[in-house]
Amino acid sequence: MRFNMESTSPRTFRANLKEYMDMADEKPIRIQKREGNACVLMSEEYYEGLLNEISSLQKSLLSANQALKGETTEYKIGDKDRLKRFKK
């Protein structure tokens, strides 16, 4: 899946490093090498957001998979045992 993002060459990127780093605070920048390989420059905040989203989606998929397999636990209102899973 490709997103519409600013794209540049390594040479232009090096020549305008500060400007591209400032731009990356707003949105990711694609740095396209001549051979076809590319890198993406993004802010740390954007990167951490992606990692959090991936983690959240993984947990959702695991939960859905457990539910499909019938690996669920029923808890009643006021049941203190339901809190055991949060204690380590």
Jmol script that loads the backbone (N, CA, C; Angstrom):
load data "model"
ATOM      1  N   MET A   1       0.839  -1.174   0.000  1.00  0.00           N
ATOM      2  CA  MET A   1       0.000   0.000   0.000  1.00  0.00           C
ATOM      3  C   MET A   1       0.886   1.239   0.000  1.00  0.00           C
ATOM      4  N   ARG A   2       0.643   2.135  -0.909  1.00  0.00           N
ATOM      5  CA  ARG A   2       1.422   3.369  -1.008  1.00  0.00           C
ATOM      6  C   ARG A   2       0.571   4.559  -0.599  1.00  0.00           C
ATOM      7  N   PHE A   3       1.160   5.459   0.125  1.00  0.00           N
ATOM      8  CA  PHE A   3       0.483   6.686   0.520  1.00  0.00           C
ATOM      9  C   PHE A   3       1.049   7.827  -0.302  1.00  0.00           C
ATOM     10  N   ASN A   4       0.242   8.830  -0.529  1.00  0.00           N
ATOM     11  CA  ASN A   4       0.697  10.004  -1.246  1.00  0.00           C
ATOM     12  C   ASN A   4       1.566  10.831  -0.306  1.00  0.00           C
ATOM     13  N   MET A   5       2.865  10.849  -0.554  1.00  0.00           N
ATOM     14  CA  MET A   5       3.768  11.609   0.300  1.00  0.00           C
ATOM     15  C   MET A   5       4.815  12.300  -0.548  1.00  0.00           C
ATOM     16  N   GLU A   6       5.428  13.294   0.035  1.00  0.00           N
ATOM     17  CA  GLU A   6       6.511  14.022  -0.616  1.00  0.00           C
ATOM     18  C   GLU A   6       7.633  13.039  -0.928  1.00  0.00           C
ATOM     19  N   SER A   7       8.227  13.179  -2.111  1.00  0.00           N
ATOM     20  CA  SER A   7       9.298  12.276  -2.521  1.00  0.00           C
ATOM     21  C   SER A   7      10.477  13.102  -3.022  1.00  0.00           C
ATOM     22  N   THR A   8      11.680  12.607  -2.749  1.00  0.00           N
ATOM     23  CA  THR A   8      12.877  13.312  -3.182  1.00  0.00           C
ATOM     24  C   THR A   8      13.999  12.318  -3.440  1.00  0.00           C
ATOM     25  N   SER A   9      15.071  12.794  -4.037  1.00  0.00           N
ATOM     26  CA  SER A   9      16.255  11.954  -4.272  1.00  0.00           C
ATOM     27  C   SER A   9      17.228  12.145  -3.113  1.00  0.00           C
ATOM     28  N   PRO A  10      18.144  11.192  -2.923  1.00  0.00           N
ATOM     29  CA  PRO A  10      19.134  11.349  -1.849  1.00  0.00           C
ATOM     30  C   PRO A  10      19.971  12.624  -2.002  1.00  0.00           C
ATOM     31  N   ARG A  11      20.323  12.964  -3.226  1.00  0.00           N
ATOM     32  CA  ARG A  11      21.142  14.165  -3.466  1.00  0.00           C
ATOM     33  C   ARG A  11      20.394  15.430  -3.022  1.00  0.00           C
ATOM     34  N   THR A  12      19.139  15.542  -3.432  1.00  0.00           N
ATOM     35  CA  THR A  12      18.333  16.706  -3.040  1.00  0.00           C
ATOM     36  C   THR A  12      18.099  16.702  -1.536  1.00  0.00           C
ATOM     37  N   PHE A  13      17.887  15.530  -0.980  1.00  0.00           N
ATOM     38  CA  PHE A  13      17.680  15.408   0.464  1.00  0.00           C
ATOM     39  C   PHE A  13      18.901  15.912   1.225  1.00  0.00           C
ATOM     40  N   ARG A  14      20.091  15.466   0.823  1.00  0.00           N
ATOM     41  CA  ARG A  14      21.321  15.903   1.501  1.00  0.00           C
ATOM     42  C   ARG A  14      21.512  17.417   1.386  1.00  0.00           C
ATOM     43  N   ALA A  15      21.214  17.961   0.205  1.00  0.00           N
ATOM     44  CA  ALA A  15      21.415  19.395  -0.021  1.00  0.00           C
ATOM     45  C   ALA A  15      20.442  20.253   0.791  1.00  0.00           C
ATOM     46  N   ASN A  16      19.303  19.683   1.148  1.00  0.00           N
ATOM     47  CA  ASN A  16      18.261  20.437   1.858  1.00  0.00           C
ATOM     48  C   ASN A  16      17.831  19.721   3.139  1.00  0.00           C
ATOM     49  N   LEU A  17      18.784  19.150   3.841  1.00  0.00           N
ATOM     50  CA  LEU A  17      18.502  18.304   4.999  1.00  0.00           C
ATOM     51  C   LEU A  17      17.606  18.990   6.033  1.00  0.00           C
ATOM     52  N   LYS A  18      17.942  20.201   6.430  1.00  0.00           N
ATOM     53  CA  LYS A  18      17.151  20.886   7.461  1.00  0.00           C
ATOM     54  C   LYS A  18      15.704  21.074   7.012  1.00  0.00           C
ATOM     55  N   GLU A  19      15.505  21.494   5.777  1.00  0.00           N
ATOM     56  CA  GLU A  19      14.147  21.717   5.276  1.00  0.00           C
ATOM     57  C   GLU A  19      13.346  20.421   5.270  1.00  0.00           C
ATOM     58  N   TYR A  20      13.983  19.325   4.846  1.00  0.00           N
ATOM     59  CA  TYR A  20      13.278  18.041   4.812  1.00  0.00           C
ATOM     60  C   TYR A  20      12.981  17.523   6.221  1.00  0.00           C
ATOM     61  N   MET A  21      13.895  17.770   7.157  1.00  0.00           N
ATOM     62  CA  MET A  21      13.622  17.358   8.537  1.00  0.00           C
ATOM     63  C   MET A  21      12.447  18.153   9.107  1.00  0.00           C
ATOM     64  N   ASP A  22      12.373  19.433   8.780  1.00  0.00           N
ATOM     65  CA  ASP A  22      11.229  20.244   9.214  1.00  0.00           C
ATOM     66  C   ASP A  22       9.940  19.747   8.573  1.00  0.00           C
ATOM     67  N   MET A  23      10.003  19.391   7.290  1.00  0.00           N
ATOM     68  CA  MET A  23       8.821  18.878   6.590  1.00  0.00           C
ATOM     69  C   MET A  23       8.363  17.558   7.198  1.00  0.00           C
ATOM     70  N   ALA A  24       9.319  16.739   7.633  1.00  0.00           N
ATOM     71  CA  ALA A  24       8.991  15.422   8.197  1.00  0.00           C
ATOM     72  C   ALA A  24       8.240  15.545   9.519  1.00  0.00           C
ATOM     73  N   ASP A  25       8.322  16.708  10.167  1.00  0.00           N
ATOM     74  CA  ASP A  25       7.519  16.927  11.377  1.00  0.00           C
ATOM     75  C   ASP A  25       6.034  16.928  11.046  1.00  0.00           C
ATOM     76  N   GLU A  26       5.690  17.302   9.824  1.00  0.00           N
ATOM     77  CA  GLU A  26       4.292  17.383   9.393  1.00  0.00           C
ATOM     78  C   GLU A  26       3.800  16.101   8.731  1.00  0.00           C
ATOM     79  N   LYS A  27       4.648  15.504   7.878  1.00  0.00           N
ATOM     80  CA  LYS A  27       4.262  14.280   7.173  1.00  0.00           C
ATOM     81  C   LYS A  27       5.521  13.537   6.731  1.00  0.00           C
ATOM     82  N   PRO A  28       5.435  12.222   6.518  1.00  0.00           N
ATOM     83  CA  PRO A  28       6.597  11.438   6.095  1.00  0.00           C
ATOM     84  C   PRO A  28       7.129  11.885   4.731  1.00  0.00           C
ATOM     85  N   ILE A  29       8.440  11.739   4.557  1.00  0.00           N
ATOM     86  CA  ILE A  29       9.122  12.083   3.310  1.00  0.00           C
ATOM     87  C   ILE A  29       9.751  10.813   2.746  1.00  0.00           C
ATOM     88  N   ARG A  30       9.496  10.536   1.486  1.00  0.00           N
ATOM     89  CA  ARG A  30      10.058   9.356   0.811  1.00  0.00           C
ATOM     90  C   ARG A  30      11.345   9.763   0.111  1.00  0.00           C
ATOM     91  N   ILE A  31      12.419   9.035   0.359  1.00  0.00           N
ATOM     92  CA  ILE A  31      13.709   9.302  -0.267  1.00  0.00           C
ATOM     93  C   ILE A  31      13.989   8.134  -1.209  1.00  0.00           C
ATOM     94  N   GLN A  32      13.857   8.388  -2.495  1.00  0.00           N
ATOM     95  CA  GLN A  32      13.929   7.348  -3.523  1.00  0.00           C
ATOM     96  C   GLN A  32      15.329   7.260  -4.113  1.00  0.00           C
ATOM     97  N   LYS A  33      15.966   6.100  -3.970  1.00  0.00           N
ATOM     98  CA  LYS A  33      17.266   5.869  -4.594  1.00  0.00           C
ATOM     99  C   LYS A  33      17.064   5.520  -6.062  1.00  0.00           C
ATOM    100  N   ARG A  34      18.083   5.725  -6.840  1.00  0.00           N
ATOM    101  CA  ARG A  34      18.010   5.443  -8.271  1.00  0.00           C
ATOM    102  C   ARG A  34      17.755   3.960  -8.540  1.00  0.00           C
ATOM    103  N   GLU A  35      18.301   3.068  -7.700  1.00  0.00           N
ATOM    104  CA  GLU A  35      18.171   1.619  -7.903  1.00  0.00           C
ATOM    105  C   GLU A  35      16.768   1.108  -7.608  1.00  0.00           C
ATOM    106  N   GLY A  36      15.921   1.934  -7.039  1.00  0.00           N
ATOM    107  CA  GLY A  36      14.564   1.498  -6.751  1.00  0.00           C
ATOM    108  C   GLY A  36      14.261   1.359  -5.271  1.00  0.00           C
ATOM    109  N   ASN A  37      15.292   1.207  -4.454  1.00  0.00           N
ATOM    110  CA  ASN A  37      15.061   1.144  -3.008  1.00  0.00           C
ATOM    111  C   ASN A  37      14.692   2.528  -2.493  1.00  0.00           C
ATOM    112  N   ALA A  38      13.875   2.565  -1.466  1.00  0.00           N
ATOM    113  CA  ALA A  38      13.475   3.852  -0.899  1.00  0.00           C
ATOM    114  C   ALA A  38      13.513   3.788   0.621  1.00  0.00           C
ATOM    115  N   CYS A  39      13.685   4.943   1.232  1.00  0.00           N
ATOM    116  CA  CYS A  39      13.623   5.096   2.680  1.00  0.00           C
ATOM    117  C   CYS A  39      12.552   6.137   2.980  1.00  0.00           C
ATOM    118  N   VAL A  40      12.064   6.117   4.208  1.00  0.00           N
ATOM    119  CA  VAL A  40      11.060   7.097   4.610  1.00  0.00           C
ATOM    120  C   VAL A  40      11.543   7.801   5.872  1.00  0.00           C
ATOM    121  N   LEU A  41      11.511   9.121   5.833  1.00  0.00           N
ATOM    122  CA  LEU A  41      11.859   9.946   6.985  1.00  0.00           C
ATOM    123  C   LEU A  41      10.558  10.436   7.605  1.00  0.00           C
ATOM    124  N   MET A  42      10.419  10.209   8.916  1.00  0.00           N
ATOM    125  CA  MET A  42       9.205  10.660   9.606  1.00  0.00           C
ATOM    126  C   MET A  42       9.563  11.104  11.009  1.00  0.00           C
ATOM    127  N   SER A  43       8.682  11.866  11.605  1.00  0.00           N
ATOM    128  CA  SER A  43       8.923  12.327  12.971  1.00  0.00           C
ATOM    129  C   SER A  43       8.829  11.145  13.935  1.00  0.00           C
ATOM    130  N   GLU A  44       9.482  11.293  15.068  1.00  0.00           N
ATOM    131  CA  GLU A  44       9.426  10.246  16.091  1.00  0.00           C
ATOM    132  C   GLU A  44       7.989  10.052  16.575  1.00  0.00           C
ATOM    133  N   GLU A  45       7.255  11.144  16.700  1.00  0.00           N
ATOM    134  CA  GLU A  45       5.863  11.079  17.148  1.00  0.00           C
ATOM    135  C   GLU A  45       5.010  10.265  16.165  1.00  0.00           C
ATOM    136  N   TYR A  46       5.212  10.491  14.872  1.00  0.00           N
ATOM    137  CA  TYR A  46       4.465   9.751  13.848  1.00  0.00           C
ATOM    138  C   TYR A  46       4.823   8.262  13.912  1.00  0.00           C
ATOM    139  N   TYR A  47       6.131   7.975  14.058  1.00  0.00           N
ATOM    140  CA  TYR A  47       6.614   6.595  14.136  1.00  0.00           C
ATOM    141  C   TYR A  47       6.027   5.877  15.353  1.00  0.00           C
ATOM    142  N   GLU A  48       6.052   6.536  16.505  1.00  0.00           N
ATOM    143  CA  GLU A  48       5.489   5.929  17.717  1.00  0.00           C
ATOM    144  C   GLU A  48       3.991   5.696  17.564  1.00  0.00           C
ATOM    145  N   GLY A  49       3.310   6.607  16.875  1.00  0.00           N
ATOM    146  CA  GLY A  49       1.888   6.428  16.602  1.00  0.00           C
ATOM    147  C   GLY A  49       1.635   5.189  15.764  1.00  0.00           C
ATOM    148  N   LEU A  50       2.489   4.971  14.763  1.00  0.00           N
ATOM    149  CA  LEU A  50       2.362   3.765  13.936  1.00  0.00           C
ATOM    150  C   LEU A  50       2.575   2.502  14.769  1.00  0.00           C
ATOM    151  N   LEU A  51       3.593   2.519  15.619  1.00  0.00           N
ATOM    152  CA  LEU A  51       3.860   1.354  16.471  1.00  0.00           C
ATOM    153  C   LEU A  51       2.697   1.076  17.411  1.00  0.00           C
ATOM    154  N   ASN A  52       2.123   2.129  17.987  1.00  0.00           N
ATOM    155  CA  ASN A  52       0.971   1.952  18.878  1.00  0.00           C
ATOM    156  C   ASN A  52      -0.226   1.399  18.125  1.00  0.00           C
ATOM    157  N   GLU A  53      -0.437   1.891  16.914  1.00  0.00           N
ATOM    158  CA  GLU A  53      -1.565   1.401  16.114  1.00  0.00           C
ATOM    159  C   GLU A  53      -1.377  -0.071  15.749  1.00  0.00           C
ATOM    160  N   ILE A  54      -0.156  -0.452  15.381  1.00  0.00           N
ATOM    161  CA  ILE A  54       0.138  -1.851  15.062  1.00  0.00           C
ATOM    162  C   ILE A  54      -0.123  -2.731  16.278  1.00  0.00           C
ATOM    163  N   SER A  55       0.358  -2.298  17.443  1.00  0.00           N
ATOM    164  CA  SER A  55       0.158  -3.062  18.672  1.00  0.00           C
ATOM    165  C   SER A  55      -1.326  -3.223  18.984  1.00  0.00           C
ATOM    166  N   SER A  56      -2.075  -2.151  18.840  1.00  0.00           N
ATOM    167  CA  SER A  56      -3.514  -2.191  19.103  1.00  0.00           C
ATOM    168  C   SER A  56      -4.224  -3.149  18.145  1.00  0.00           C
ATOM    169  N   LEU A  57      -3.855  -3.094  16.872  1.00  0.00           N
ATOM    170  CA  LEU A  57      -4.466  -3.992  15.884  1.00  0.00           C
ATOM    171  C   LEU A  57      -4.110  -5.451  16.159  1.00  0.00           C
ATOM    172  N   GLN A  58      -2.862  -5.704  16.579  1.00  0.00           N
ATOM    173  CA  GLN A  58      -2.462  -7.073  16.915  1.00  0.00           C
ATOM    174  C   GLN A  58      -3.292  -7.609  18.076  1.00  0.00           C
ATOM    175  N   LYS A  59      -3.481  -6.786  19.100  1.00  0.00           N
ATOM    176  CA  LYS A  59      -4.281  -7.213  20.255  1.00  0.00           C
ATOM    177  C   LYS A  59      -5.722  -7.487  19.845  1.00  0.00           C
ATOM    178  N   SER A  60      -6.266  -6.643  18.976  1.00  0.00           N
ATOM    179  CA  SER A  60      -7.640  -6.848  18.498  1.00  0.00           C
ATOM    180  C   SER A  60      -7.760  -8.151  17.728  1.00  0.00           C
ATOM    181  N   LEU A  61      -6.770  -8.429  16.873  1.00  0.00           N
ATOM    182  CA  LEU A  61      -6.794  -9.677  16.105  1.00  0.00           C
ATOM    183  C   LEU A  61      -6.677 -10.892  17.012  1.00  0.00           C
ATOM    184  N   LEU A  62      -5.803 -10.818  18.007  1.00  0.00           N
ATOM    185  CA  LEU A  62      -5.664 -11.932  18.950  1.00  0.00           C
ATOM    186  C   LEU A  62      -6.960 -12.160  19.716  1.00  0.00           C
ATOM    187  N   SER A  63      -7.595 -11.076  20.145  1.00  0.00           N
ATOM    188  CA  SER A  63      -8.867 -11.199  20.872  1.00  0.00           C
ATOM    189  C   SER A  63      -9.947 -11.795  19.988  1.00  0.00           C
ATOM    190  N   ALA A  64     -10.024 -11.332  18.753  1.00  0.00           N
ATOM    191  CA  ALA A  64     -11.028 -11.861  17.828  1.00  0.00           C
ATOM    192  C   ALA A  64     -10.775 -13.338  17.559  1.00  0.00           C
ATOM    193  N   ASN A  65      -9.513 -13.720  17.415  1.00  0.00           N
ATOM    194  CA  ASN A  65      -9.158 -15.118  17.177  1.00  0.00           C
ATOM    195  C   ASN A  65      -9.556 -15.982  18.375  1.00  0.00           C
ATOM    196  N   GLN A  66      -9.296 -15.489  19.584  1.00  0.00           N
ATOM    197  CA  GLN A  66      -9.689 -16.232  20.789  1.00  0.00           C
ATOM    198  C   GLN A  66     -11.203 -16.384  20.862  1.00  0.00           C
ATOM    199  N   ALA A  67     -11.926 -15.332  20.531  1.00  0.00           N
ATOM    200  CA  ALA A  67     -13.395 -15.396  20.561  1.00  0.00           C
ATOM    201  C   ALA A  67     -13.911 -16.408  19.543  1.00  0.00           C
ATOM    202  N   LEU A  68     -13.305 -16.426  18.356  1.00  0.00           N
ATOM    203  CA  LEU A  68     -13.728 -17.385  17.326  1.00  0.00           C
ATOM    204  C   LEU A  68     -13.463 -18.826  17.751  1.00  0.00           C
ATOM    205  N   LYS A  69     -12.391 -19.030  18.510  1.00  0.00           N
ATOM    206  CA  LYS A  69     -12.054 -20.373  18.991  1.00  0.00           C
ATOM    207  C   LYS A  69     -12.847 -20.741  20.244  1.00  0.00           C
ATOM    208  N   GLY A  70     -13.616 -19.811  20.755  1.00  0.00           N
ATOM    209  CA  GLY A  70     -14.381 -20.070  21.970  1.00  0.00           C
ATOM    210  C   GLY A  70     -13.560 -19.963  23.232  1.00  0.00           C
ATOM    211  N   GLU A  71     -12.410 -19.335  23.140  1.00  0.00           N
ATOM    212  CA  GLU A  71     -11.518 -19.189  24.295  1.00  0.00           C
ATOM    213  C   GLU A  71     -11.866 -17.908  25.056  1.00  0.00           C
ATOM    214  N   THR A  72     -13.083 -17.840  25.543  1.00  0.00           N
ATOM    215  CA  THR A  72     -13.525 -16.658  26.279  1.00  0.00           C
ATOM    216  C   THR A  72     -13.861 -17.041  27.712  1.00  0.00           C
ATOM    217  N   THR A  73     -13.898 -16.059  28.567  1.00  0.00           N
ATOM    218  CA  THR A  73     -14.249 -16.270  29.966  1.00  0.00           C
ATOM    219  C   THR A  73     -15.407 -15.350  30.309  1.00  0.00           C
ATOM    220  N   GLU A  74     -16.432 -15.902  30.918  1.00  0.00           N
ATOM    221  CA  GLU A  74     -17.591 -15.105  31.300  1.00  0.00           C
ATOM    222  C   GLU A  74     -17.416 -14.620  32.728  1.00  0.00           C
ATOM    223  N   TYR A  75     -17.659 -13.354  32.935  1.00  0.00           N
ATOM    224  CA  TYR A  75     -17.585 -12.767  34.267  1.00  0.00           C
ATOM    225  C   TYR A  75     -18.941 -12.171  34.616  1.00  0.00           C
ATOM    226  N   LYS A  76     -19.313 -12.303  35.854  1.00  0.00           N
ATOM    227  CA  LYS A  76     -20.563 -11.729  36.359  1.00  0.00           C
ATOM    228  C   LYS A  76     -20.268 -10.366  36.983  1.00  0.00           C
ATOM    229  N   ILE A  77     -21.249  -9.497  36.991  1.00  0.00           N
ATOM    230  CA  ILE A  77     -21.096  -8.184  37.607  1.00  0.00           C
ATOM    231  C   ILE A  77     -20.795  -8.375  39.092  1.00  0.00           C
ATOM    232  N   GLY A  78     -19.762  -7.680  39.560  1.00  0.00           N
ATOM    233  CA  GLY A  78     -19.371  -7.771  40.963  1.00  0.00           C
ATOM    234  C   GLY A  78     -18.409  -8.911  41.246  1.00  0.00           C
ATOM    235  N   ASP A  79     -18.074  -9.725  40.247  1.00  0.00           N
ATOM    236  CA  ASP A  79     -17.158 -10.856  40.404  1.00  0.00           C
ATOM    237  C   ASP A  79     -15.731 -10.318  40.499  1.00  0.00           C
ATOM    238  N   LYS A  80     -15.108 -10.465  41.673  1.00  0.00           N
ATOM    239  CA  LYS A  80     -13.764  -9.937  41.880  1.00  0.00           C
ATOM    240  C   LYS A  80     -12.702 -10.741  41.133  1.00  0.00           C
ATOM    241  N   ASP A  81     -13.002 -11.960  40.730  1.00  0.00           N
ATOM    242  CA  ASP A  81     -12.044 -12.773  39.984  1.00  0.00           C
ATOM    243  C   ASP A  81     -11.728 -12.163  38.619  1.00  0.00           C
ATOM    244  N   ARG A  82     -12.621 -11.343  38.109  1.00  0.00           N
ATOM    245  CA  ARG A  82     -12.394 -10.753  36.795  1.00  0.00           C
ATOM    246  C   ARG A  82     -11.175  -9.831  36.784  1.00  0.00           C
ATOM    247  N   LEU A  83     -10.750  -9.360  37.951  1.00  0.00           N
ATOM    248  CA  LEU A  83      -9.608  -8.464  38.033  1.00  0.00           C
ATOM    249  C   LEU A  83      -8.279  -9.202  38.112  1.00  0.00           C
ATOM    250  N   LYS A  84      -8.302 -10.514  38.332  1.00  0.00           N
ATOM    251  CA  LYS A  84      -7.071 -11.300  38.459  1.00  0.00           C
ATOM    252  C   LYS A  84      -6.193 -11.192  37.214  1.00  0.00           C
ATOM    253  N   ARG A  85      -6.811 -11.082  36.046  1.00  0.00           N
ATOM    254  CA  ARG A  85      -6.032 -11.057  34.802  1.00  0.00           C
ATOM    255  C   ARG A  85      -5.176  -9.797  34.681  1.00  0.00           C
ATOM    256  N   PHE A  86      -5.483  -8.749  35.449  1.00  0.00           N
ATOM    257  CA  PHE A  86      -4.718  -7.513  35.384  1.00  0.00           C
ATOM    258  C   PHE A  86      -3.571  -7.481  36.383  1.00  0.00           C
ATOM    259  N   LYS A  87      -3.558  -8.411  37.326  1.00  0.00           N
ATOM    260  CA  LYS A  87      -2.509  -8.453  38.345  1.00  0.00           C
ATOM    261  C   LYS A  87      -1.391  -9.358  37.866  1.00  0.00           C
ATOM    262  N   LYS A  88      -0.177  -8.888  38.068  1.00  0.00           N
ATOM    263  CA  LYS A  88       0.985  -9.681  37.632  1.00  0.00           C
ATOM    264  C   LYS A  88       1.874  -9.997  38.792  1.00  0.00           C
TER     265      LYS A  88
END
end "model"
wireframe off; spacefill off
backbone 0.3
color backbone group
